Amino acid sequence: MASSKHVPTMRNDDRLVARKLLQDNPMHGWDEIWKKRLTFWDVGDVQLALQELLQSGSVDFPRTGRALGYDAVLIAAKLGLETVGLDISPVGLQNARDKLKSIPEDLSSAIGKVTFDEADFFTYSVPDGQNYDVIYDYTFFVAFPPERRNEWGRQISALIKPGGYLITLIFPLGLPLEDYHGPPFHVEPEDYIEPLGQGWEKVYDKIPGIVREGREGTERMVVWRRI
Ligand SMILES: C[S@@+](CC[C@H](N)C(=O)[O-])C[C@H]1O[C@@H](n2cnc3c(N)ncnc32)[C@H](O)[C@@H]1O
């Protein structure tokens, strides 16, 4: 959650620098990306598409329990869930904790409900064995090469409760497929189906009605329910 209010665009030279940092140092590359502020995905504000979904009442999300994901403050404030923001980057986490100190009035009900933990998502297990009621993925799926998507799906399935909801804000749509290397990697809404595998139903699928300038046609909101 960067502090600037401008809508970041995906400058090609920034993307190339970020990619090189990850190639050179797969362990700490994300921390370097945060340090250098090559965080184009971060709009410095809540994701309007997530806000629209949570306020619409279109999905019967639980109002008690636990959630995992970015935009942790918005999820905690709108759904009332104890929400964990997970990241591998200490700098990214510090940035999120700093933002928590100046929480806007309309989201203040999130205070006390949000924690930020440092962990590798792919090896993370819920400390107390209590799986999540809601998981939110915004640009995490696309941050890894397609070869890792099944691993992503297995981990999501392992972390969520039966009856729990996975919110996928799919972005950025429309990236070239050929001769293109991420992150972000090319994504289509259908790409989530195989990694998630059996035991999921799609309960919501909509092009967000409210989109930031410059992001028109690049976002889609899909919600899945674990059967
Ligand atoms: C493209 S960003 C955005 C994802 C996230 N939803 C967000 O909006 O910040 C990817 C984020 O995932 C973090 N990350 C990368 N690899 C990770 C891992 N294995 N486990 C947890 N976080 C990771 C990075 O530090 C970065 O903040």
The ligand as an SDF file (V2000), in Angstrom:
LIG
                    3D

 27 29  0  0  0  0  0  0  0  0999 V2000
    2.7630   -8.3110   -7.4080 C   0  0  0  0  0  0  0  0  0  0  0  0
    2.8400   -8.1330   -5.7000 S   0  0  0  0  0  0  0  0  0  0  0  0
    1.1930   -7.9980   -5.2350 C   0  0  0  0  0  0  0  0  0  0  0  0
    0.5460   -9.0310   -4.4920 C   0  0  0  0  0  0  0  0  0  0  0  0
   -0.2970   -8.5620   -3.3530 C   0  0  0  0  0  0  0  0  0  0  0  0
   -1.6340   -9.0300   -3.5390 N   0  0  0  0  0  0  0  0  0  0  0  0
   -0.2810   -7.0890   -3.2870 C   0  0  0  0  0  0  0  0  0  0  0  0
   -1.1920   -6.4710   -3.8330 O   0  0  0  0  0  0  0  0  0  0  0  0
    0.6880   -6.5750   -2.7130 O   0  0  0  0  0  0  0  0  0  0  0  0
    3.4560   -9.5780   -5.1000 C   0  0  0  0  0  0  0  0  0  0  0  0
    3.6920   -9.4870   -3.6060 C   0  0  0  0  0  0  0  0  0  0  0  0
    3.9190  -10.7860   -3.1270 O   0  0  0  0  0  0  0  0  0  0  0  0
    5.0350  -10.7880   -2.2800 C   0  0  0  0  0  0  0  0  0  0  0  0
    5.6200  -12.1140   -2.4020 N   0  0  0  0  0  0  0  0  0  0  0  0
    6.3950  -12.5880   -3.3860 C   0  0  0  0  0  0  0  0  0  0  0  0
    6.6750  -13.8760   -3.2030 N   0  0  0  0  0  0  0  0  0  0  0  0
    6.0360  -14.2290   -2.0670 C   0  0  0  0  0  0  0  0  0  0  0  0
    5.9070  -15.4440   -1.3500 C   0  0  0  0  0  0  0  0  0  0  0  0
    6.4940  -16.5540   -1.7710 N   0  0  0  0  0  0  0  0  0  0  0  0
    5.1740  -15.4420   -0.2290 N   0  0  0  0  0  0  0  0  0  0  0  0
    4.5680  -14.3220    0.2210 C   0  0  0  0  0  0  0  0  0  0  0  0
    4.6360  -13.1430   -0.4230 N   0  0  0  0  0  0  0  0  0  0  0  0
    5.3550  -13.0990   -1.5480 C   0  0  0  0  0  0  0  0  0  0  0  0
    5.9090   -9.6580   -2.7750 C   0  0  0  0  0  0  0  0  0  0  0  0
    6.7740   -9.1610   -1.7930 O   0  0  0  0  0  0  0  0  0  0  0  0
    4.8800   -8.6430   -3.2090 C   0  0  0  0  0  0  0  0  0  0  0  0
    4.5050   -7.7830   -2.1740 O   0  0  0  0  0  0  0  0  0  0  0  0
  1  2  1  0
  2  3  1  0
  2 10  1  0
  3  4  1  0
  4  5  1  0
  5  6  1  0
  5  7  1  0
  7  8  2  0
  7  9  1  0
 10 11  1  0
 11 12  1  0
 11 26  1  0
 12 13  1  0
 13 14  1  0
 13 24  1  0
 14 15  1  0
 14 23  1  0
 15 16  2  0
 16 17  1  0
 17 18  1  0
 17 23  2  0
 18 19  1  0
 18 20  2  0
 20 21  1  0
 21 22  2  0
 22 23  1  0
 24 25  1  0
 24 26  1  0
 26 27  1  0
M  CHG  2   2   1   9  -1
M  END
$$$$
